[in-house]
Amino acid sequence: MTDSKEQASCLTKKGIPVSAGIAFAPAVVIDAEDYRIPRRHLSRSDIRPELNRLRKALTDSAAEVASLRESVTQKFGRQTAAIFDMHWLYLRDRKLYNEIAETIRDQLVTAEYATSIVLRQKALVLLESADQYMAERVTDIYDIERRILHNLIGEKREDISHLNSDVVVVAHDLTPSQTAHLDNTHVKGLATDAGGRTSHSAIVARALGIPAVVGLNDVTALVSGGDELIIDGTRGVVIIKPDEAATQQYRQYERELISLGQELQSLRDLPAVTSCGTKVQLFGNIEFPQEAQACLDYGAEGIGLYRTEFLHLGSETEPSEQDHYEAYCQALEVMGDRPLIIRTLDLGADKYTQARAAAPERNPFLGCRSIRFCLQPENLPLFRRQLRALLRASAHGDIRILLPLITTLTELHQTRMVLGEVIEELDEQDIDYRHDIPLGIMVETPAAALSARMFGSECSFFSIGTNDLIQYTLAVDRANEHVASLFTAAHPALIGMIKDVIKAGKRYDIPVALCGEMASEPEFCLLLLGLGLRIFSVTPQAIPTIKKVIRASTMTHAQRVARRAMTLHTDRQIMHYLRLETRKVFPDLV
């Protein structure tokens, strides 16, 4: 496609792609709905009526959230609706009422003004947090503030739930309430200034299947209502007021994507086998149990990575053993006898539990996260609940347990001890479970990769997590825009580590999968095949493309590509070479 810089009559913005697809529609700009609240002083006799207004507004707001939570549960499931649990609890918390009431009494101001002061102070604390996840939660506070003010003032909120024409929604950062109200019949795309891959707007956009780009910084300042937009959620591009050339190019791109998608979908029921007969397994990665069906629809042979921490992050209350159990059984019901590999809680780093979210660590990616977090004495009850649920669910299907961020044998041995204690409890209670449940480790640090031969004799399988392995190997924070260009899966050191882990798996005859984003990128498929990888665990939408490359390849070609790539010295040389070789087997790859 033509470089956007040549399209002088239109403006192109690059952001973070969070939901794939192409959308063409005029913009509807959802403003921040910031109420301008004048500071009006009260007399002492006005305080009691003002407190009564506040109490009623909080009660009405909590009732609205409860109703909204119920409708979202019916549309998208309990995990997505859990976003609103925190809103409901917050509005019902006596502490919030007391803080606002104290401001009314002390400063003799209206309920509206006191509400704005208290909640904006709370939002400021979150905005100043160094933790990305916490910073993204500021939209929850803004949403709660607007809801209370709406019930105090009575102004009508922007309605995007009953549209009568197709639009692209543009906002600074949609609140959970706004995203829940999106009418996906007419909302064809989404673009926001703020947000990240874990933001609520990204989660809901994926659930609705709406092409979305977030992290655009200033798109709301550049777009007016009615402006024509193109949203490229696959590559993270938004084109504002596209000219005829850009529109034609993207229409052609859309036709190519549709045609390619139809062609690839025809491969759904065909095996992932190279043209020379080498069998490869293609699994899917999921965050919520309801995504399991999408994996099957795209042709997955199982789930290679179920990220269970979203059970915690989507709710203000810690999930119970039964919550875990029901979520796993829901996925098992869809998968039948196919494998379901469940990663234990990968909390910490940028994903905090409710109890720890208010006090993130100074350097969280090198701190108490993942298995380290679970093995802390104060967190063992949380970990044991999950292990009990996993074992109970294993009686109903092919569940396998995957441990994140294992760096030492001691961590693996400690986990086995906890698992053994849980097994003893289940035996005493005569609860059924799979006695030979496989226990594998994520290889996502240089320590684990370099110790793969040591680990190979003590676990049932490896799963290479390249997202963290790249970050820790190259000392590059993938969330830092200043070093984003250095974050690459084509670095020679990384390729060498992957090769060694695969060799260690073969030595001990244990399966080795790769579940990081690298497995979803078709340019790396030949390289990984040539290195000996036989299990790819990818985002569901990537399954048909990866299967196409596999079926068009031979092992002779793949091994030659791997040998040649390992002689190159820079990531740019390697990436250029891999793209050239991939196009030989898949010329239509976009």
N, C-alpha and C positions, 0 to 999 in steps of 0.2 A: 504493500500500500504506500501511497505517497507520504513523504514526511510531512507531519502537521505544520512544521515551520514554514513550508512553502505555501500554506493556505492562509494568505494574509488577511482575507476577509472574515475569518472566523478564529475563535480563540480555543485553544486546547489546554486542558488542565489534567495533570497526572496525580493520581491518588493511590489508595490501597484497594485492590480488587477483593471484594468479600463475597460476591454472589455473581456467578458467571452468566453471560448472555448479552444480547444487544437490544437496546430500546430506543425508539424514536418517538418523541412526544413533546408538546409544549410544557413549560415549567409552571408549577404552582409552588410559590415560595411560602413556606411556613415560617412566620417570624418567631422570635423567641417568646412572644406573648408576655414580655416584661411589663407589668403593670406599674404605672407611675403613681406612687402613693405619696400624697403630700403629708407633711408632718403637721397634723392638726392637734392642738392641745385640748385636753379634757379638763373638766372640773372634777372634784372629788366625787360629786354626786353621780357623775356619768360612768364611774368605774364598774359598778355592778352590772348595769345593762350591757356594757362593752364585754365583760367577761361572759355573760350569757350568750352574746352573739358569737364569741369565739368558741364556746363549748358546742353550740349548735353547728357551726361550720365544720369543726373537727368530726362531729358525729356524722353529718351528712357526707363529708368527704370519705370517711371510712366505709360508709354504706355503698358509695359509688365504686370504690376500689373492690369491695367484695363482689359486687355484681359484675364488674369488669373481669375479675379473676375467674369467675364461673364461666363466662362466655369464652374466654381465651382457652380455658381447660377443654371445653367442648370442641373448639376449632383446631387447637395445636397440641393438646396434651398437657399433662400435669407439670412436666419439667419446664416448658416455656412459660406457663401461667405462674410458676413459682417466683418469677420476677416480682410479682405484685404482693407477695407475702410480706416483704420488708415494708412496703408502702402501708399496708394495712396495720401491721404491728406498730409502725412509727406513729401513725395517726391515732392509734388507740393508747399509746404510751402516755401515762400521766405526766411523765417528765417533760414532754413537749408542751403540754398544756401549761404546766407550772412555769416553764421558762418564758413563754409568751406572756402569761398572766403577770409575772413579776415585772416584765418590761413595761406592760400597761400601767401597773401601779406605780412603779418607780419614776417613769418618765412622763406619766399622764398623757399617753398617746393612744391613738385608735388601735383596734385589733388588727387592722390591715397593716398599719405602719410597724407595729410590734412583730407581726408575723414575718414581714419582709426582713426586718433587722435580724431576727433570730436565725432564720433559715439561710439568709445570705452569709452570715458568719460561719455557719456549718459548711456551706458550699465552699467558702474560701479555704477552710482547713483542708478539704479534699483536693481542691485545685493545686494547693501548694505541696501535695504529696509527691514524692519521687516515684511512687509506684503507679504504673500505667493503669492497672485494674482499678485502683482506688480513684484515680483521677477521672476515669470514665464513669464512675458511680455518681459523680456530681449531678448528672442529668436526673437521677432519682430525686435528689433534693429539690431541684428546680421544678420537677413535675409535682411534687407534694406541695410546694409553695403555691404554684399556679392553681392547683385544685382548691386549696383553702381560700385563696384570694377570690377565686371565682364564686365560691359559696358565700363569701362575705360581701362581695361587691355586686354579684349577680350578672356580670358581663358574660355574653355568649362566647364560648371558645371557638377557635377555628375548627370547622367540621371537614374532615377529610375522609369520613366514613361513608358518605353518600354522594359520590361524584357521578356526573352524567356524561363525562367524556374522558378520553385517555389523557393521562398526565404523567410527568416525571416530577416527583416530590423533591424539592431542594430545601434544606434546612441547615441550621448550624449543627445541631445534633438532635435528632428526634428523641423525645422522651419515650419510656416504655408504654405509656398510655397512648401516645400518638401512633407508635408502630403497631400496637395491638388493634387500633382502629383503621388501619390501612385497608382500603377496598381493593383487593388485588385484581378485581375485574377491570378496573380502570387505572390503577397505579401500575405503570409499566416499568418504572425505574426509580432509583433512589440515589441522591448525591448529598453528602454532608461535609461541612467544614471539618468537623471533629470526628472522633470515633476511631476504633481499631477493630482488629479481628475478633476481639472478645466483647465488643460493645453490644448492647441490646438491639440496636438497629441492625447490626450485621446478623445476629442470630435470627431475628424475625424475618429479615429479607431472604435469608437462605430457606427458612421454613416455608415462606410464601412462593419461593422460586422467582423473586424479582431481581433483575440485574441491579447491582449496587456497587458504588464506589464511595469510600469514606476517606477521611484524612486529607481533604482537598484544601484546607486552610482558609480560603477566602471565596469559595464559590458563591455564597449568598450575597457577597458584595458585588459580584460580577454578573449575576443573573437577575432579571426582572420577570415578574409574572407574565406568562405568555410567550417568553423567548423559546424558540425551538432548541431542543437539546438532543444530543446523541450520547447514550450511556453505554460504554463498553466495559461491562463488569468482568469480562475475561482478562483484560489487560490493564484495568484500572484507569481508563481514559474517559474524560467528559469533554465533548465538543459543544461549545456555546455558539448559537446562531450559525450553524454550519452553512457553508456556501454550497452551490450545486455540485461542485467537484467532490467535496467531502461527503455529501449525502449520497451521491452515486457510488463512491468507493465503499461506503459502509453498507449500502443496500446490497452491493455485490458481495461484500464480506458476509453479510447476513445470509444471503442465498447459499454461499459456499458452506457456511457453518450448518445450515439446515440440511443441505444435501449430504455433507460429510457426516452429520449426526445420524441421518437415516441409513447411510451406508454402514456406519459403525454399529448402529443398533442391530443390524441384521446379523452381526457376529455374536449376539448375546448368548445364544445357546450352543455356540461352537467352542471347542476346547482351546485353551491357550497353549498351542503346540507349534514349535518352529517347523518350517517347511521340511526340515530333515528329521523330524520326529521327536525332538526333545520336549518333554512335558514341563510346563511351568504352571504354578498355582497363582491365581489372582484373587486377593482378598480386598475387602473394603475397610476404610477407617470411619468410625462414627463417634458422635458425642452424646447422642440421645437414642434410646431404644427404638423410637419410631423411624429412625433413619435406616434400620436394618432392611426394610422392604426396598428402599431405593437401591441398596447394594445389589439385591437379587435382580431388580429390574434392569440393572446395568450389566448383569452377568457375573457377579462375584461368586466365588466358591466358598466363601466364609467371611467372617469378620476377623481381621488381623490386628485391629487395635480399637478397643472400646474405651474411651477416655472417661472414666467414672467420676472424676472430680467435679464435673458439671452438675452432678446431683447436689453437691454442696454449694457451688457458686450461684446456682439459680434460686436458692432459698435462704431466707434469713435464719432459719432454724436448721440444726444439724439433722440430716436424714437418719431415720431409724434403720435397724436391721431389716425390718419388713419393707421399707422404702427401697433399699438396695435389692432385696430379694425379688420384689415385684418388677423392678426395672430389668433385671437380668432375665427373669422368666419371660417378660414381654419380648425381649430380643430373641430368646431361645425359641419361642413359639413360631416366630417368623423363619428362623434359620433351620428348623427341623434337625436333621442329623449332621448339619454342616458345623465346622469349628467356630467357636465364639471365644476369641482371645481377649480377656478382660484385664486391662492394666489397673493395678491397685492405685490408690489415691496419689496423684502427682500434684499435691498442694505445696504452697510456698512459692518462691520466686515471684512471678507476676500473678499468682492465683492463691489468694488468701481465704482461709475460712473466716466465718463471721467473728469468731473470738479474737483472731489475730489481725484482722483487716485494719483496725485503727492504729496499729503500731508495727508497720512493716520494717523489715530489717534494713540496715544501711547498705548492704551489698547482697541482696536476696538470692541472686542466681548462684552465689558461692556460699550460701548460708544453709539454714535448716529447711530443706525442701524434700519432697518426694519420699523415698524410703527413710531418709534421716528423720523427717518430720514424723512419720508413722511410728518409728521405733522409740521416739521420746517417751519416757514414762507417762507423762501427762496425756499423751495422745494414743496410748495403747488401747484404751477402751474403744475409741473411734476406729482404729485399725482392726481390732478383734470383731467389731460389729460387721465390718465389710467382709472379713474372711469367713465368718459364720454364714453370711448371706451367700457368698460365692460357693461355699461347700454345699449348702442346702440346695442351691439352684443346680449344682452339678449333677444332681440325681435325675435331672430332666433333659440333659443334653450334653453336647461335647464342649464343656467349658474348660479353658486352660488359663492359668494365672500368670500374668506378666508383671514383673517387679521393676519399677522405674529407678533410674539413677543408682544402680548398684555399682560401687567402686571397689569394694573389698569383700573377701570371703567371709569376714566376720559379719557383715550386714546380711549376707545370704544365710549364714548359719543362725543368726538371731531371728530372722524371719521364719526359718524352718521350726525353730523352737516355739514361736508364737503360734504358728500353724498347727504344730503338734498338740499344744494345749487346747486349741479350739476343737481339734479332732477328738480329743479325750472327752470334752464336754458333750459333743454330739453323740459319741458312743454311749456315755452315761445316760443321755436323754433318749436314746434309741431313735435318733433322727438319721434318716438315710442320706448318703452322700456318695460321691465317686471316690473310691479308695485310692485309685492310681492317678489322681488328677495331676496333669503335667504342670511343672513350675519352671518358668523361663525368666530370663533377665533382659532388660533393655541395655544394649551396648550404645551408650550415648556420651561417654567421656573417654579421653585418651587412656585413662587408667584401665577402664574395662576392656577397651580394644587391645591394648598391649598385654593384658592378662587373659586374653580369650582362651588360650590353651589351658590355663589354670581353672577357669570357670567351666570349661567344656565338660570336665569329668563330674561336675556337681549340679548341673541343671539339665532340664529336658529340651530346651531350645533357646536360640538367640533371636532377638529382634533388634535390628540396627536402627536407632533413632537419629537420623542425620541432622535434624533441626538443631538439637543440642550438641551433637558431635561436632558439627561445623563451628558452632559458637565457641565451644571450649577448646577446640584444636587451633582455631585461627585467632582466638582472643578477640572476637568481633561480636559486639552486642547487636543482634539482628534488629532490635527496635530503635537503634540510634541512626538517624538519617545521615549523620556525618561520616559514618563508616559503612553505609549500606552496600556500597560498591565492592567492598572487600569480602562480603558474605557470599561465598560461592561453593557449590558442591564439586566444582572442577579443579580444586586445588590438589596438586600431586600428593601431598601428605594425607589428605582424606582418602583418596583413591587407594593408596597403599594400605591404610588401616582397614578399609572395607575388604580388600583382598585377603588380608591376614585373618580377619574374623571368619570369613567364609571358609578358608583353609582349616581353621581350628574346628569349625563345625563338622567338616568332612572327616577330620581325624577322629572325632569322637562319635561320628554318625548321628548327629543331632541336627534338626532342621534349622536353617538360618533364613530369616525374613528381613526385609528392609521396609520400614513403615514410615519413614520421613518423607517430606515433600519431594525429595530427590527421586523417589520411586514413581511419582506421578508425572514426572517430566519426561516426555518421549525421547528427548535428546540423549538421556542417560541410559535408555533401555538396552541398547546394544552393548555398551560398556559393562553394565551390570550382569548381563547374560554371559559375556565373555569372561568376567571375573568368577563366574560359577554360581551366581544367585539364581535360585529357582522358586522363590516365594516373594512376590511383590504385594505389598499392602498399601493401597492408594485411596485417594478421595474417590467416591463412587463415580462421579462424572468422568474421571480419567480412565476408568476401566476399559471402555471400548477402544480408546486410542492406544493404550499400552498393548492391548490384545492384538490390534492391527499390526503394530510393529513386530511383536513376537511372531505372529503367523507368517509375516513376510520375510523373516530372517532365517539364516542358517547359523549353526554353531561355528562353522569354519569362519564365516564372516565376522561373527561376534568376537571370537577369540582373537582374530587378527586385529580388530578394532581395539580391544583391551590391551594387547601387547604394544601396539603403536602409541596409544594414549599414554602409557606408562613411560614412554621414552621422551615425552614432551615435558618442557620445563615450566611453563606458565599456564595459569588457568585460562587465559584468553586463547592460547594456542590449542589447548585441549577442547575448549568449548567450540571453537570454529571447526575443528576436525570432526567432533561428534555430530554437529549439525549437518555437515556435508555428507557423512556416512549415513545418517538417519534418512536424509532425503533420497538416498539411493533405494531404500526399501519402502519409503512412504513419501512419494513425490508430492502428494496433495496436502501434506501436513501444513497447517496454517501456523 
